[in-house]
């Protein structure tokens, strides 16, 4: 041998000898189990987890199990050894197989190496098959279903512990009509899981809702299932009170959504059947029973099994299902009533723009989200990327369609989401940002723009030589005055002597200025403004804002442009560039290079703006404090929900802090 094969080495050398050098090429999420703390050493009683599928490769193996998947490569001997090892591993005959191999031989070393890799990634069970413990129920099942043991072995990190927890569990199904399809389907599903079930009528429950509870060695857990309008749901496991609260909130929201959709287009929404169809009831009841059994056995929640990138770790997930067309998927959701301690979650701020957009998608889910999801829709993406959303009607607001743009669509979506959230919270009272730096940057720019606009213009604007060479400015200014044919003028002012902060404004030029009208005569309507650390960046963002305003008006056929939104400029640049490498050739003429340049200036700009404008008090009262982590309380509102998802919500009094 001249060297060890690497993870992707397919050299055709001596098969038996090289097998000892197997290296795992990819670990896609198999959780560690009993072997994890044992250094991956194989044991004579090891078995392959039930349900593991194996695909031989030319020089390796690909394994797929319920708890993850794994690719092993290193030698063409790997599939050969696996062919000999598979049957003993699946049937529990590993000890006899290993005894037949001479200690220290190449075959023994290769076998133990392969077993060690499987143990490292939790594909082996070091214990006998999970068997239900003696059941405390007065009428235990004398012949437990072996499928339950196989399910536990395939799923649990510690199958014996999970089996013991299920053996002591007793379930109850409550329904208004105990003979309804959902109730009977839930009883069947729980019974198939090896848990004794009691069916109890509860006339206080809505006709389409069932409540599943389990009692055992751990805390009591409950799951509710039912439907609102034409959509079915299954809540995340929680206390009985939490399950009731979540179910009521889901039914109200889904029913309202169905009514609204039927009002807009009656033909698009099928009529709601009086009772849940049998197959649909079985789907909901089975999903509810599955979640409850996993909670009772302390197994991972089924919502986490598919590695759905839309789901946010730490946020409970609710299952939504539709009968026509048939579809069911999980969604991250926090209800308005947060009773259990795990509902008082507060995620860390997103570490990058992609993570922030994932959270925006969860908060803007069209059936569950309290906020609109900014999307491009059918808006043109040239000359500037545009996104739009319509804020929902609230007790103090009416629906309002917002349209915004940015250097890129993802940045436009983030900015529009923050504006929509501020509008629903009270536009003049709150600042929303993806993280503290983003919120602070938006707040300080807004304050600086307002203060500079109100200040007397006792200083002449900067000469254009200071900013006209910026490549982003040249692009957006040419777009505005050339492609869009908008007569406009741009001015850049320094915020204060010797300060590295500048305000740029773009105004439409009057078509027919009067005789003798000089440079400052008759300013036209404001099209865009920006506050940035350099005059070129400020001019570029002001021109970009003007292009966005003009394009949005022409695209949406609005009667007349309103006041442009407060400037946010490069506040999102650190978030957009976090963890994103910038190529050496990406100068500020490229959006990526420009964002990286802005990110480098952002901290100093915020310090400057804070020093100049950060001490202004505001008369508005402070936001209510968040509830204690473990105290039952009603959600503090939209601001509390945004904070739970990791967003930063500043009261205007905090702009200076």
N, C-alpha and C positions, 0 to 999 in steps of 0.2 A: 504493500500500500504506500502510495506517495503522499497521501494526505487524507484528511477526513472529508467525506462528502458534506456539502452544505445543505441548507434547507431545500434548495432547488437544484441540487446536484443530481444529474441523471447518468453519471458515468457508469458504464457496464463493466464493473470489476467483479472480483470474487464475491458472490452473493452472500454466502454464509458469514464470511469474516466481516464484511462491511455492514451487516445489519446492526452490529453493536454500536455503530456511529450514527444511528437515526437521530435526526433533530426535527423538532416540530416546526413546520413552515408557517402555520397560522393557527391561532386560538381565537375562535369567534364567540367566546362567551360561556363555555362550560364552567359552571360554578364549582368551587372546591368542596369536597366532602370529607369523609373520614380520613382519606389518605393525605389530605392537604397538610395536616400537621405531622405526618409520618414520613415526610421526605419522598413520597411517591413509591415506597418500597412495596412490592407485591407480597401478598399473603397466600398461603395454601388454599384458603377458603374463598378466594376471590371469584366473583362471577361478573359477567358483562351485564350492564344494566339492561333490563327488558326494553324492547322497542328500538334498540340501537341498530341503525342501518349502516352497512359498510359497503363502500365502493372501492375495489382494488384499482390502483393506478399502475402505470408502467414501473415506477420505482417508489411506490408508497401506497398509502391508504387514505381514504376520506371517510370519516365517521360522522354520523348525524344522530344525535339523541335528543330527548325531550329537554334536557338541560343545556344543550349547546352543540357545537360542531367542532371538528378538529381535522386538520390535514397533516399527515406525517409523510415525509420524504427522506430519502437518503441512500437507498440501494434497491436494485431489482429483487433482492432477497426478501424485502419487506412483505409483499403480497404472498410469497411462498411460505414464509413463516406463519403468516396469518392463516393461510389455508390449513395448516396443521393445528393451529392454536384455537381457531374459532369454535369448533365443536366442544372441546373441554371447557372453554370459557362460558359458553351458553348453557351447558348442562351441569356445571358445578364439578367437573372432573379435572380441575386445574392441578390439584395436588398430585394425582396419579400421573398426569402427563409430565410434570416437572421431575418426578422421581425417576421416570424413564430416561431422562437426559443426564449424561455424565457431567458431574460438577466441574466447572472450569472449561468445558468444551465450548467451541464456537457457537454451537446450536443453543446451549444453555445460556450463554451470555447474550446472544441475540434475542432469545425469548424473554429473558428478564429485562432487557433494555426496552423492548416493546411494551411489556407489562408495566414497567415504570412510567412510560409516557402516558399510557392509558390511565394509570392511577393518578398521575399529576393533574389530569384534566377531568377527573371525577367520572370516568366511564366504567369504573369497577366498583362492585359492592363487596366490602370486606366481611359481610355477615351473611348468615343464612337468609332465605326469603322472608320478607315481612309476614308475620302471621298475627291475626287478631288475638289480643290477650283475652283472658276470661272476662266475659261481659257482665257488668253489674246489673244489666237490665233483667227483670224477672223472667222474660221469655227470650233468651238469646237465640240467635240463629245457630242451629246445631251444625250447619254445613256452610260456612262462610264462603262467599264467592272468591275464587282464586284471582279473578280479574282485579279485585280491589288490591290484593297484595302486589300484583304486577304493576298496577298504577302507582302505588306508593314507592315500589322499588325504582321505577323509572323516573320519579319526580323528586323524592325527598333526599336531602343531603344525609339525613340520619333516619333511615326507614324504620328502625325499631321504635324510635321515639314517636314518629308520626303515627305508626300503627297503634301504639299505646294510647295516644291522645284520642284517636278515632274510636278506640274500644271503650273509652269512658264517656263518649259524647252521646247526648240524646237530643233529638231535633223535634221541633214543633212547627207545623204549618198552620197559619191562621188565614182565614178567608171569609168573606161575607157569605159565600155559598160554598160549603165544603165539597160539593159535587161538581163544581165548575171545572172546565178543562185545565186551567192553570194550577188549581189546587191538587187535583189528582195527578197531574204530571209531576209536580214537585214532590209529592209523596213517593212516586215511583222512582224518581231520580235519587232521592236521599236513601231510600231503601236499597237501591242498587249499589250505593256507596258504603253499605255495611253499617249504617246508623239507624237505630230504631226511631220511628217517627210517630208523633201524635198529631192527628188532624183535629183542629179546633175551630168551630164557627165563631166569627167575630162580626156581628152586625154593624159595628161602627166603621168597618173598613169600606172603602168604595168598592163597587161590584167588580172592577177589573184589577184590583190590587190584591196581591198576596204578600204575606210577611213570613219569612223563614227565620227561625231562631235556633240556636244550638247552645246547649249547656254542657260543660264538661270540666276538665282539669283547669282550663284557663278561664279568662273572662268570657261572659256571655257575649255572643255575637249575633248579629241580625243582618239580613239582606231583604230588600223589598223589590218586587217586580210587578209590572203592570203596564199601562199604556196611557198616553196623553194624546188625544186626537188619533191619528193613524200610526203613531210611532210608539213602539214598545221600549221599555227601559229595564235595567237592572242596576241597582245602586251598589256602591262600594260597601264592603263589610264595615260594620260599625255597631254601636249600641242600638237598642230598640228605638230609643228616642231619636237618634240620628237618622236611622233608616226611615222612620215616619216623616221626619222633617225633609229629608232629601226627596222622598217620593212625592210629597205634596208639592214641593217646589218644581219638580220635573213635570208633574202632570199639569200644573197651572201653565208653565211656560210652553210645553208642547201643544196643549190644547189651544192656547192663544195663537201660536204660530200656525196651526192648521186652519183655524178660523180666518186668520188674515190671508193665508194663501188661497182659501176657497173664495174669499171675497174678491181677490184680484183676478183669479182665473178658476172658476168653478169646475171646468172640465179637467184641469190639471190635477185635482185632488180627488181620489176615488172616495165614494161614500163610506162612512165608517160603519162596519158591521155592528150589530147590537151586542154580540159576544165575540170574544177573541177566538179566531179560528183554531181548530185543534192542533195543527202543525205549528202554527205561530206560538200557541200557548206552550207546546212542548219545548220549543226553542228557548223561550224566556225562562220557563221553569227549570229546564236543564242547566242553563247558564247560571241562574241564581243558586241552584243546589251545588254546582261546581265551585262557585266562589265561597259558599258557606262551608263546604267540606274542606277546602284548602285553608280557610281561616281557622277552622277547628283543629286541623292537623298542623298548623303553623307552616304551611307550604307557601311558596310564592303565589301571589294572586294571579289568576289566569290572564289578567290584563297585561302582565309583564312578560308573558311567554313568547309573544310574537316579535319582540324587539321593535315595536312600532316607533319610528323616530318622531312621530307626532306627539307621543305621550311624554309628559314631563315627570321625571323622577321626583318623588316627594309629594306630588299632587294626586289625590284619589281620582280614579277613573270610573266613569259610568258607562255602561253598555247601552247603546241605542240600536234598535232593530226596526226594520221596515219589512212588511210582508210583500209589497208590490212596488218596485222589484225587490226580491229577497236580498237583504243586506243586513249585516250586523257588525259593528266595530266599536271600539272603546274610545272615549274622549276624556281628557283631563278636565275636571270640573270641581269647583267648590260652590256649594249651595249658600244661600243667604243666612241660614241658621247653622252655626258651627258649634256643636255641642261637645263632640269628642275632642280629646287633646290633639289627635293627629290631624284634625281639621284646622288647627291654628298654626298651620305651616307658614313659614316665610322663607322662600327660596333666596339663595344668594344672588346678587346681580348677575346678569348674563356676562360671560367672558368675551363675547364677540357678537358681531352683527347677526350672524346666522342663528345663534342661540336666541337673541332677542326676537327675531322674526318667528321662530318656533313658538315662543310664548305669545306673540301677537296673534298667531294663527289659532292658538288654543283659546285666547280671550275673545277672538272674533268668530268662533265657530258659529255658523248661521243658525243652528238650532239651540245652542246652549250659551253662547257667548254674550256677555252684557255689553260688549263694545263692537263696533263695526270693524270688519277686516278690510283694510285698504288694499285694493287690487287694481290692476290695470284695466280690467273689463274690456270694453271695445274702444278705449281711447287710443289715439295714435301715439306712438313712442318716439316720433321725430317731429320737430327738432329737439324736443326735450322729453325725457321719460315722465309719464304722468300716471298717477294713481287716483282713485276716487273711492269714497265711501259715504254712506248716509247714516247719520246718527239716529238712534232710536228715540222715539218720543218718550219723555219723562214727565214727572209731575210738574216740572218747571220749565221744560224745554219742548220745542216742537221739532219734528224731523228736519234735518238740514243736510244738504248734500255738499260735501267738501271735495275739492280737487286740488292737488298739489303736485309739485315736481321736484326734481333734484338732479344731481350729477349722474346718479344711477337710480334704477327703479327701486332697489332695496332701500336706499337712503330716502327716497320719496315716500315709500310705504311707512318707514319708521317715523318720519316727521309728521305724516298725516295722522297716524295713530295717536301720537302725542297731542296733536291739536284737537282731535276728536275727544280724547279723554279730558283735556282741559275744558272743552266746551261743555261736556256733561257735568263736570265737577263745579263749574263756575269759572268762566274764562278769565276773569280778572283776579281770581283768588288763588289759583294753583298753577304750579309748573310741574310737568311730567317729563321724566327722562328714563332712558333704559337703564342707566346706572347713575350713581351720585355725580360723577364728572359731567355726564351728558346733561343732566337736569340743571346743574349749576351753570354750565356754559350757556344753556338756553335762557336761564333766568337773568344772568348778568348781561347778555346781549340785549335782551328785551329792555332791561332797565337803562342800559347805556343809550340805546336808540331813542327811548322816550325822553331821557334827560337832554340829550344832544339836540333833538328836534325842537325842544322847548327853549333851549338856550339862545340868546341873541347871537347872530352871525357876525361877530366883530372881527373875525379872521378870514382872510381870503382862502379859497380852496387851494389845495396843492396843485402845483403845476402838473400837467399830464405826463411830463417826463418821468415822474415818480411811479407811475402805475401803468402807462399805456403799453409797455412791453410785455406784460404778463400774458403767457400763451392762452390761459383759460379765458381771460378777459377778451382777447382778440377773437376767440371763437364765439363766445356768447354775444359780444357786441356786434359782430358781423351778422350773426343770426338775427338779432333784434332789428338792426337798422337796414340790413340788406335783404335777407330772405323774407322777413316779416314786414319789411318796409314801414317800420314805425319811426317817425321822427322823434328823437329823444336826445337828452343831454345828460351827462354824468358828471357829478362832482364828488370829490373826496376831501374830507376834512379830518384833521388830526384831533383826537379827543381832548388832548391837553398838551401843553408844551413839553417836549422831551418824552412824551409817553408813547409807547409802542402799541397804540390802539387807534384805529381809524374807522370813521363812518363814511360809507359811500351811499349816494342816493341816485336813482335814475328817475327822471321825470319826462313825461311826454312834452315835446316842444310845441307851443302854440303854432297853428298853421299860418296865421297872419299876424305877426307881431306888429305893434304900432310903430309909428315913426320915432326914430331915436331910441328905440328900446335896446338897452344894453344887455350884457351877459346875465345880469340878475333880474331882469325885468319880466314880470308876468310868469312866474313858475307854473308849469302845467301840473296835471295830476301825478301823484307819486305812483310809479310802477314797481319799484323794488328798492330795498335798502339792505345794508349789511354792516356788521361791525366785526372787524377782524384785526389780526396782529400786524399785517402789512397793508400798504395802500393797494397793492396789486390784488391781493386776496379779497379785500373788501370790494374793490371795483368788480372783480369777477363774479362774486356772489350776488352783488346788486344787479348786474346784467343778467345773470341766470334767473334771479327772482323776477325780473321784468319779462324775460322770455316766457317763463312759466305763467305769469299772469295773463299775458296777451294770448298765448296759445290756449290756455284754459277757457278764456272767454270765447274765443273763436270756435273752439271745439264743442263746447256745451251750449252754444247759442244763447249765452246770457245777455240780458238787456244791456248791462253796463258793468264794468269791473268795480268791485268794492275796494275797500282799503286792503292793501296787501297784508298778509299775516306778519306778526313780529318776526324779526330775523333770527335764524338759528345757525345759518352758515356752517362753519366747520366744527360745531359742537360734537357731532357724531363721528368725527374723523378718528379719534383714538379707538373707538369701538369698532369702526370699520376696518382698521388696519391691525387690530390685535391678532397676533398669530398668523398674519398674512405676509409672506415675504414679498419684497419689492425688488424687481429686477434692476440691474445696474443701469439699463438703458431707459428706465421709466422716469423721465424728468417731469416737472409739473405740467407739461403739455399733455401727459397721460393722466387719466383720472386717478389711477392707483398711485402714481408718483405725487400728484397734487395732494391727495388725502394723507399720504405719509408726511409730506412737508407740513401740512396743517396740523397733524397730530403732534409734530415736534414743537409747534408754537403754542399749543392750546393751554398748557399749564401756566406759562408765563402770561398769556393774554388774560386768563381768568384772574390771576393775581393782580394784574394791572387794573382791570375793570373793578375788582373788589376794592382796591385802594381808592379808586376815583369815585365809585358810585354805590358801594356796598353798604353804606351805613344808613340808608333812608328807611325810616320805620314806616309801617303800614297800619292803618287802623283796624283792619279786619281781624277777627278773633282767630286764635290758633286752631289747627285741626285737632279733632278729638284723639286722645291717645289710643293705641292699639290695646285690645283686651289682653289680660294675662294669658300665658301660654296654655295653662291647664284649666282655666275657668270657663264654664259654659256661658256663652254670650252670643248675642246676635251680631252678625257681621257689621262692622262700622261703616259700611257703604262701599261705594266704588273705590275710594281711596284705599281702604283696607284691602280690598281684593287686588288692586294693582300692586300693593306692597307685598301681598302674599305670593304673587308671581315674580317677585324680584325687582319690580320697577320702583323707581324713586319718585315720590310725590312730595313736592315742596310747597309749603304755604308761601305766599308772596312775602311774608315777613322774613322768610329764611333765605331770600335771594342774597342777602348780604353775608350770610354765615358760611 
